[in-house]
Amino acid sequence: AGAQATLLVNYADGLSGVQLGLAFNRNGEGSGLQLGAAANFADRFRGVQLAAINMDGDDIRGAQIGLVNAGAKEFRGLQLGAVNGCQGEQHGLQVGLLNTAGTMNGVQFGLVNMAETSRGWQIGIYNDVQHAAGVQIGLANWATDADLPLLPFFRASF
């Protein structure tokens, strides 16, 4: 357990506690709260990240709240921001203007929702998935592997 606070940069590897920084926070593997005005970075993190930009290299379990939220390999929890993304497995809820995921298991709620594979819900103006195994609700719903790739209003694929 511990805490870091600075006007510029916090750096830790294994901090469980709180990081508060005006510029940015960096934690290799840790848990707790990262609160930064500009950006938070972590490799593996359990807890809450709150900043303009939140990024993770390996996986996060918890919440990312900011303008831009990105998880690389695995994300479990809530992403709330203008742009939310997860290159790998996303489990949980993404709420934003643009939501992207490699494999989406949960809910994407936004203007534009995109996933390589969907095993959940996409609710938005435009929903896009390569391999559909879920529900899409929106003005335009695209599923590359479907017999009718573009459908208005609703699609369910299982």
KEBANU-550389 format. One record per atom (N, C-alpha, C): residue number from 1; residue in one letter; x, y, z. Coordinates in nm, 2 decimals, padded with zeros to 4 digits. Example, Ala and Ser with C-alpha at 12.3 -4.5 7.8 and 13.67 -1.06 7.14 Angstrom:
2
    nr   rest     east    north       up
     1      A    01.32   -00.57    00.78
     1      A    01.23   -00.45    00.78
     1      A    01.32   -00.33    00.78
     2      S    01.28   -00.22    00.71
     2      S    01.37   -00.11    00.71
     2      S    01.29    00.00    00.79
***
This chain:
158
    nr   rest     east    north       up
     1      A    00.08   -00.12    00.00
     1      A    00.00    00.00    00.00
     1      A    00.09    00.12    00.00
     2      G    00.04    00.23   -00.05
     2      G    00.11    00.35   -00.06
     2      G    00.04    00.46   -00.13
     3      A    00.12    00.57   -00.15
     3      A    00.06    00.69   -00.22
     3      A    00.18    00.76   -00.29
     4      Q    00.15    00.82   -00.40
     4      Q    00.24    00.91   -00.47
     4      Q    00.16    01.04   -00.51
     5      A    00.22    01.15   -00.49
     5      A    00.16    01.28   -00.54
     5      A    00.27    01.37   -00.59
     6      T    00.24    01.43   -00.71
     6      T    00.34    01.52   -00.77
     6      T    00.28    01.61   -00.87
     7      L    00.35    01.72   -00.90
     7      L    00.30    01.81   -01.00
     7      L    00.34    01.76   -01.14
     8      L    00.44    01.68   -01.16
     8      L    00.48    01.63   -01.29
     8      L    00.45    01.49   -01.31
     9      V    00.55    01.40   -01.27
     9      V    00.54    01.26   -01.31
     9      V    00.55    01.17   -01.19
    10      N    00.46    01.07   -01.18
    10      N    00.47    00.96   -01.08
    10      N    00.51    00.84   -01.16
    11      Y    00.60    00.76   -01.10
    11      Y    00.64    00.64   -01.16
    11      Y    00.65    00.53   -01.05
    12      A    00.59    00.42   -01.08
    12      A    00.60    00.31   -00.98
    12      A    00.58    00.18   -01.05
    13      D    00.63    00.07   -00.99
    13      D    00.61   -00.06   -01.05
    13      D    00.57   -00.15   -00.93
    14      G    00.44   -00.17   -00.92
    14      G    00.38   -00.25   -00.81
    14      G    00.32   -00.17   -00.70
    15      L    00.28   -00.04   -00.73
    15      L    00.22    00.04   -00.63
    15      L    00.07    00.00   -00.61
    16      S    00.03   -00.03   -00.49
    16      S   -00.11   -00.05   -00.46
    16      S   -00.15    00.06   -00.36
    17      G   -00.23    00.15   -00.42
    17      G   -00.27    00.27   -00.34
    17      G   -00.32    00.38   -00.44
    18      V   -00.27    00.50   -00.41
    18      V   -00.31    00.61   -00.49
    18      V   -00.20    00.68   -00.56
    19      Q   -00.22    00.72   -00.69
    19      Q   -00.12    00.80   -00.76
    19      Q   -00.20    00.93   -00.80
    20      L   -00.15    01.05   -00.76
    20      L   -00.21    01.17   -00.80
    20      L   -00.10    01.26   -00.87
    21      G   -00.13    01.30   -00.99
    21      G   -00.03    01.38   -01.06
    21      G   -00.10    01.47   -01.16
    22      L   -00.04    01.59   -01.18
    22      L   -00.09    01.68   -01.28
    22      L   -00.05    01.65   -01.42
    23      A    00.07    01.60   -01.44
    23      A    00.11    01.56   -01.57
    23      A    00.07    01.42   -01.60
    24      F    00.14    01.32   -01.55
    24      F    00.09    01.18   -01.57
    24      F    00.14    01.09   -01.46
    25      N    00.07    00.97   -01.46
    25      N    00.11    00.86   -01.36
    25      N    00.14    00.74   -01.44
    26      R    00.24    00.67   -01.40
    26      R    00.28    00.54   -01.46
    26      R    00.30    00.44   -01.35
    27      N    00.23    00.32   -01.37
    27      N    00.24    00.21   -01.27
    27      N    00.25    00.09   -01.35
    28      G    00.36    00.01   -01.33
    28      G    00.38   -00.11   -01.40
    28      G    00.27   -00.21   -01.38
    29      E    00.26   -00.26   -01.25
    29      E    00.16   -00.35   -01.21
    29      E    00.11   -00.31   -01.07
    30      G   -00.01   -00.27   -01.06
    30      G   -00.06   -00.22   -00.93
    30      G   -00.21   -00.22   -00.92
    31      S   -00.26   -00.16   -00.81
    31      S   -00.40   -00.15   -00.79
    31      S   -00.43   -00.03   -00.71
    32      G   -00.55    00.02   -00.72
    32      G   -00.60    00.14   -00.65
    32      G   -00.66    00.24   -00.74
    33      L   -00.61    00.37   -00.72
    33      L   -00.66    00.48   -00.80
    33      L   -00.54    00.56   -00.86
    34      Q   -00.56    00.58   -00.99
    34      Q   -00.47    00.67   -01.06
    34      Q   -00.55    00.79   -01.10
    35      L   -00.51    00.91   -01.05
    35      L   -00.58    01.03   -01.08
    35      L   -00.49    01.13   -01.14
    36      G   -00.50    01.16   -01.27
    36      G   -00.41    01.25   -01.33
    36      G   -00.48    01.35   -01.42
    37      A   -00.43    01.47   -01.43
    37      A   -00.50    01.57   -01.52
    37      A   -00.48    01.53   -01.67
    38      A   -00.35    01.49   -01.70
    38      A   -00.32    01.46   -01.84
    38      A   -00.34    01.31   -01.87
    39      A   -00.26    01.22   -01.81
    39      A   -00.26    01.08   -01.85
    39      A   -00.23    00.98   -01.74
    40      N   -00.28    00.86   -01.75
    40      N   -00.24    00.75   -01.67
    40      N   -00.20    00.64   -01.76
    41      F   -00.09    00.57   -01.72
    41      F   -00.05    00.45   -01.79
    41      F   -00.02    00.34   -01.69
    42      A   -00.05    00.22   -01.74
    42      A   -00.02    00.10   -01.65
    42      A   -00.01   -00.02   -01.74
    43      D    00.06   -00.12   -01.69
    43      D    00.07   -00.25   -01.77
    43      D   -00.04   -00.34   -01.72
    44      R   -00.05   -00.37   -01.59
    44      R   -00.16   -00.45   -01.54
    44      R   -00.21   -00.37   -01.42
    45      F   -00.34   -00.34   -01.42
    45      F   -00.39   -00.25   -01.31
    45      F   -00.53   -00.30   -01.27
    46      R   -00.56   -00.29   -01.14
    46      R   -00.68   -00.32   -01.08
    46      R   -00.73   -00.20   -01.01
    47      G   -00.84   -00.14   -01.05
    47      G   -00.89   -00.02   -00.98
    47      G   -00.95    00.08   -01.08
    48      V   -00.93    00.21   -01.05
    48      V   -00.99    00.32   -01.13
    48      V   -00.88    00.41   -01.18
    49      Q   -00.89    00.44   -01.31
    49      Q   -00.80    00.54   -01.37
    49      Q   -00.89    00.65   -01.41
    50      L   -00.85    00.78   -01.37
    50      L   -00.93    00.89   -01.40
    50      L   -00.83    01.00   -01.45
    51      A   -00.84    01.03   -01.59
    51      A   -00.76    01.13   -01.65
    51      A   -00.81    01.16   -01.79
    52      A   -00.75    01.26   -01.85
    52      A   -00.79    01.29   -01.99
    52      A   -00.76    01.17   -02.08
    53      I   -00.64    01.10   -02.06
    53      I   -00.60    00.98   -02.13
    53      I   -00.57    00.87   -02.04
    54      N   -00.63    00.75   -02.05
    54      N   -00.60    00.64   -01.97
    54      N   -00.56    00.52   -02.07
    55      M   -00.44    00.46   -02.04
    55      M   -00.39    00.36   -02.13
    55      M   -00.33    00.24   -02.05
    56      D   -00.35    00.12   -02.10
    56      D   -00.30    00.00   -02.04
    56      D   -00.24   -00.09   -02.14
    57      G   -00.12   -00.15   -02.11
    57      G   -00.05   -00.23   -02.20
    57      G   -00.10   -00.38   -02.20
    58      D   -00.13   -00.43   -02.08
    58      D   -00.16   -00.57   -02.07
    58      D   -00.31   -00.59   -02.04
    59      D   -00.35   -00.56   -01.91
    59      D   -00.49   -00.58   -01.88
    59      D   -00.53   -00.49   -01.76
    60      I   -00.66   -00.46   -01.76
    60      I   -00.71   -00.38   -01.65
    60      I   -00.84   -00.44   -01.61
    61      R   -00.87   -00.43   -01.48
    61      R   -00.99   -00.47   -01.42
    61      R   -01.04   -00.36   -01.33
    62      G   -01.15   -00.30   -01.37
    62      G   -01.20   -00.18   -01.30
    62      G   -01.26   -00.08   -01.39
    63      A   -01.22    00.04   -01.38
    63      A   -01.28    00.15   -01.46
    63      A   -01.18    00.25   -01.52
    64      Q   -01.20    00.29   -01.64
    64      Q   -01.13    00.40   -01.70
    64      Q   -01.23    00.51   -01.73
    65      I   -01.20    00.63   -01.68
    65      I   -01.29    00.74   -01.70
    65      I   -01.21    00.85   -01.75
    66      G   -01.23    00.90   -01.88
    66      G   -01.15    01.00   -01.94
    66      G   -01.20    01.04   -02.08
    67      L   -01.13    01.12   -02.15
    67      L   -01.16    01.15   -02.28
    67      L   -01.13    01.03   -02.37
    68      V   -01.01    00.98   -02.36
    68      V   -00.96    00.86   -02.43
    68      V   -00.92    00.75   -02.34
    69      N   -00.98    00.63   -02.36
    69      N   -00.95    00.52   -02.27
    69      N   -00.91    00.40   -02.36
    70      A   -00.79    00.34   -02.33
    70      A   -00.75    00.23   -02.42
    70      A   -00.69    00.12   -02.33
    71      G   -00.73    00.00   -02.36
    71      G   -00.68   -00.12   -02.30
    71      G   -00.63   -00.21   -02.41
    72      A   -00.51   -00.27   -02.40
    72      A   -00.45   -00.34   -02.50
    72      A   -00.50   -00.48   -02.52
    73      K   -00.46   -00.57   -02.42
    73      K   -00.49   -00.71   -02.43
    73      K   -00.63   -00.75   -02.37
    74      E   -00.65   -00.71   -02.25
    74      E   -00.78   -00.75   -02.19
    74      E   -00.83   -00.64   -02.10
    75      F   -00.96   -00.62   -02.11
    75      F   -01.02   -00.51   -02.02
    75      F   -01.15   -00.57   -01.96
    76      R   -01.16   -00.56   -01.83
    76      R   -01.28   -00.61   -01.76
    76      R   -01.33   -00.49   -01.68
    77      G   -01.45   -00.44   -01.71
    77      G   -01.51   -00.34   -01.63
    77      G   -01.58   -00.23   -01.72
    78      L   -01.56   -00.10   -01.68
    78      L   -01.62    00.01   -01.74
    78      L   -01.52    00.10   -01.81
    79      Q   -01.55    00.14   -01.93
    79      Q   -01.48    00.24   -02.00
    79      Q   -01.58    00.35   -02.03
    80      L   -01.56    00.47   -01.98
    80      L   -01.65    00.58   -02.00
    80      L   -01.57    00.70   -02.05
    81      G   -01.59    00.74   -02.18
    81      G   -01.52    00.85   -02.23
    81      G   -01.56    00.88   -02.38
    82      A   -01.50    00.98   -02.44
    82      A   -01.53    01.01   -02.58
    82      A   -01.49    00.90   -02.67
    83      V   -01.37    00.84   -02.65
    83      V   -01.32    00.73   -02.73
    83      V   -01.27    00.62   -02.64
    84      N   -01.33    00.50   -02.66
    84      N   -01.29    00.39   -02.58
    84      N   -01.24    00.28   -02.67
    85      G   -01.14    00.21   -02.63
    85      G   -01.09    00.10   -02.71
    85      G   -01.02   -00.01   -02.64
    86      C   -01.03   -00.13   -02.69
    86      C   -00.96   -00.24   -02.64
    86      C   -00.92   -00.33   -02.76
    87      Q   -00.79   -00.35   -02.78
    87      Q   -00.75   -00.43   -02.89
    87      Q   -00.78   -00.58   -02.88
    88      G   -00.78   -00.63   -02.76
    88      G   -00.81   -00.77   -02.73
    88      G   -00.95   -00.79   -02.68
    89      E   -00.96   -00.87   -02.57
    89      E   -01.09   -00.90   -02.51
    89      E   -01.14   -00.79   -02.42
    90      Q   -01.26   -00.75   -02.45
    90      Q   -01.33   -00.65   -02.37
    90      Q   -01.45   -00.71   -02.31
    91      H   -01.45   -00.71   -02.17
    91      H   -01.56   -00.77   -02.09
    91      H   -01.62   -00.66   -02.01
    92      G   -01.75   -00.62   -02.04
    92      G   -01.81   -00.52   -01.95
    92      G   -01.88   -00.42   -02.04
    93      L   -01.86   -00.29   -02.01
    93      L   -01.94   -00.19   -02.07
    93      L   -01.85   -00.08   -02.12
    94      Q   -01.87   -00.04   -02.24
    94      Q   -01.81    00.08   -02.30
    94      Q   -01.92    00.18   -02.33
    95      V   -01.90    00.31   -02.28
    95      V   -01.99    00.41   -02.31
    95      V   -01.91    00.53   -02.36
    96      G   -01.94    00.57   -02.49
    96      G   -01.87    00.68   -02.55
    96      G   -01.92    00.72   -02.69
    97      L   -01.86    00.82   -02.75
    97      L   -01.89    00.85   -02.88
    97      L   -01.84    00.74   -02.98
    98      L   -01.72    00.69   -02.96
    98      L   -01.67    00.59   -03.04
    98      L   -01.61    00.48   -02.95
    99      N   -01.66    00.35   -02.97
    99      N   -01.62    00.24   -02.89
    99      N   -01.57    00.13   -02.98
   100      T   -01.45    00.08   -02.95
   100      T   -01.39   -00.03   -03.03
   100      T   -01.34   -00.14   -02.95
   101      A   -01.34   -00.26   -03.00
   101      A   -01.29   -00.38   -02.93
   101      A   -01.25   -00.49   -03.03
   102      G   -01.15   -00.57   -02.99
   102      G   -01.12   -00.68   -03.07
   102      G   -01.23   -00.78   -03.06
   103      T   -01.25   -00.84   -02.94
   103      T   -01.36   -00.93   -02.91
   103      T   -01.44   -00.86   -02.80
   104      M   -01.56   -00.83   -02.82
   104      M   -01.65   -00.76   -02.73
   104      M   -01.75   -00.86   -02.66
   105      N   -01.74   -00.87   -02.53
   105      N   -01.82   -00.95   -02.45
   105      N   -01.89   -00.86   -02.35
   106      G   -02.01   -00.81   -02.38
   106      G   -02.07   -00.71   -02.30
   106      G   -02.16   -00.62   -02.38
   107      V   -02.14   -00.49   -02.35
   107      V   -02.23   -00.39   -02.41
   107      V   -02.14   -00.27   -02.46
   108      Q   -02.16   -00.23   -02.58
   108      Q   -02.11   -00.10   -02.63
   108      Q   -02.23   -00.01   -02.65
   109      F   -02.22    00.11   -02.59
   109      F   -02.33    00.21   -02.60
   109      F   -02.26    00.34   -02.65
   110      G   -02.29    00.38   -02.77
   110      G   -02.23    00.50   -02.82
   110      G   -02.28    00.54   -02.96
   111      L   -02.23    00.65   -03.02
   111      L   -02.27    00.68   -03.15
   111      L   -02.22    00.58   -03.25
   112      V   -02.09    00.54   -03.24
   112      V   -02.03    00.44   -03.33
   112      V   -01.97    00.33   -03.24
   113      N   -02.01    00.21   -03.27
   113      N   -01.96    00.09   -03.20
   113      N   -01.90    00.00   -03.30
   114      M   -01.77   -00.05   -03.27
   114      M   -01.70   -00.14   -03.37
   114      M   -01.64   -00.25   -03.29
   115      A   -01.64   -00.37   -03.35
   115      A   -01.58   -00.48   -03.29
   115      A   -01.54   -00.59   -03.40
   116      E   -01.43   -00.65   -03.38
   116      E   -01.39   -00.76   -03.47
   116      E   -01.49   -00.88   -03.45
   117      T   -01.51   -00.92   -03.32
   117      T   -01.61   -01.02   -03.29
   117      T   -01.70   -00.97   -03.18
   118      S   -01.83   -00.99   -03.19
   118      S   -01.92   -00.94   -03.09
   118      S   -02.00   -01.06   -03.03
   119      R   -02.00   -01.07   -02.89
   119      R   -02.08   -01.16   -02.82
   119      R   -02.16   -01.09   -02.72
   120      G   -02.21   -00.98   -02.76
   120      G   -02.29   -00.90   -02.66
   120      G   -02.38   -00.81   -02.74
   121      W   -02.40   -00.69   -02.69
   121      W   -02.49   -00.58   -02.74
   121      W   -02.41   -00.46   -02.79
   122      Q   -02.45   -00.42   -02.91
   122      Q   -02.40   -00.29   -02.96
   122      Q   -02.53   -00.20   -02.98
   123      I   -02.53   -00.09   -02.91
   123      I   -02.64    00.01   -02.92
   123      I   -02.59    00.14   -02.96
   124      G   -02.62    00.19   -03.08
   124      G   -02.57    00.32   -03.12
   124      G   -02.63    00.36   -03.25
   125      I   -02.58    00.47   -03.31
   125      I   -02.63    00.51   -03.44
   125      I   -02.58    00.42   -03.55
   126      Y   -02.44    00.39   -03.54
   126      Y   -02.38    00.29   -03.64
   126      Y   -02.31    00.18   -03.56
   127      N   -02.34    00.06   -03.59
   127      N   -02.28   -00.06   -03.52
   127      N   -02.21   -00.14   -03.63
   128      D   -02.09   -00.18   -03.60
   128      D   -02.01   -00.25   -03.70
   128      D   -01.94   -00.37   -03.63
   129      V   -01.95   -00.49   -03.69
   129      V   -01.89   -00.61   -03.64
   129      V   -01.85   -00.70   -03.76
   130      Q   -01.73   -00.76   -03.74
   130      Q   -01.69   -00.85   -03.85
   130      Q   -01.76   -00.99   -03.83
   131      H   -01.76   -01.04   -03.71
   131      H   -01.81   -01.17   -03.68
   131      H   -01.92   -01.16   -03.57
   132      A   -02.04   -01.16   -03.61
   132      A   -02.15   -01.13   -03.52
   132      A   -02.20   -01.26   -03.44
   133      A   -02.22   -01.24   -03.31
   133      A   -02.28   -01.34   -03.23
   133      A   -02.35   -01.27   -03.11
   134      G   -02.43   -01.17   -03.15
   134      G   -02.49   -01.09   -03.05
   134      G   -02.60   -01.00   -03.11
   135      V   -02.63   -00.89   -03.04
   135      V   -02.74   -00.80   -03.08
   135      V   -02.69   -00.67   -03.12
   136      Q   -02.75   -00.61   -03.22
   136      Q   -02.72   -00.47   -03.26
   136      Q   -02.85   -00.40   -03.27
   137      I   -02.85   -00.28   -03.21
   137      I   -02.96   -00.19   -03.22
   137      I   -02.91   -00.05   -03.26
   138      G   -02.96    00.00   -03.38
   138      G   -02.91    00.13   -03.42
   138      G   -02.97    00.16   -03.56
   139      L   -02.94    00.28   -03.61
   139      L   -02.99    00.32   -03.74
   139      L   -02.93    00.23   -03.85
   140      A   -02.80    00.20   -03.84
   140      A   -02.73    00.12   -03.94
   140      A   -02.65    00.01   -03.86
   141      N   -02.67   -00.11   -03.89
   141      N   -02.61   -00.22   -03.83
   141      N   -02.53   -00.31   -03.93
   142      W   -02.40   -00.31   -03.92
   142      W   -02.32   -00.39   -04.02
   142      W   -02.26   -00.51   -03.96
   143      A   -02.27   -00.62   -04.02
   143      A   -02.21   -00.75   -03.98
   143      A   -02.15   -00.81   -04.11
   144      T   -02.02   -00.81   -04.12
   144      T   -01.95   -00.85   -04.24
   144      T   -01.98   -01.00   -04.28
   145      D   -01.99   -01.09   -04.18
   145      D   -02.02   -01.23   -04.21
   145      D   -02.16   -01.26   -04.22
   146      A   -02.25   -01.17   -04.22
   146      A   -02.40   -01.20   -04.23
   146      A   -02.44   -01.21   -04.38
   147      D   -02.55   -01.28   -04.41
   147      D   -02.60   -01.29   -04.54
   147      D   -02.65   -01.15   -04.59
   148      L   -02.71   -01.07   -04.50
   148      L   -02.74   -00.93   -04.53
   148      L   -02.65   -00.85   -04.44
   149      P   -02.54   -00.80   -04.49
   149      P   -02.44   -00.73   -04.40
   149      P   -02.50   -00.60   -04.34
   150      L   -02.58   -00.53   -04.41
   150      L   -02.63   -00.40   -04.36
   150      L   -02.78   -00.42   -04.33
   151      L   -02.82   -00.39   -04.20
   151      L   -02.96   -00.39   -04.16
   151      L   -02.99   -00.26   -04.08
   152      P   -03.11   -00.20   -04.11
   152      P   -03.15   -00.09   -04.02
   152      P   -03.21   -00.14   -03.89
   153      F   -03.19   -00.06   -03.79
   153      F   -03.27   -00.08   -03.66
   153      F   -03.22   -00.20   -03.57
   154      F   -03.22   -00.32   -03.62
   154      F   -03.20   -00.43   -03.53
   154      F   -03.14   -00.55   -03.60
   155      R   -03.05   -00.62   -03.53
   155      R   -03.00   -00.75   -03.58
   155      R   -02.97   -00.83   -03.46
   156      A   -03.00   -00.96   -03.47
   156      A   -02.96   -01.06   -03.37
   156      A   -02.90   -01.18   -03.44
   157      S   -02.78   -01.21   -03.40
   157      S   -02.70   -01.32   -03.46
   157      S   -02.65   -01.41   -03.34
   158      F   -02.67   -01.54   -03.35
   158      F   -02.63   -01.63   -03.25
   158      F   -02.56   -01.75   -03.31
***
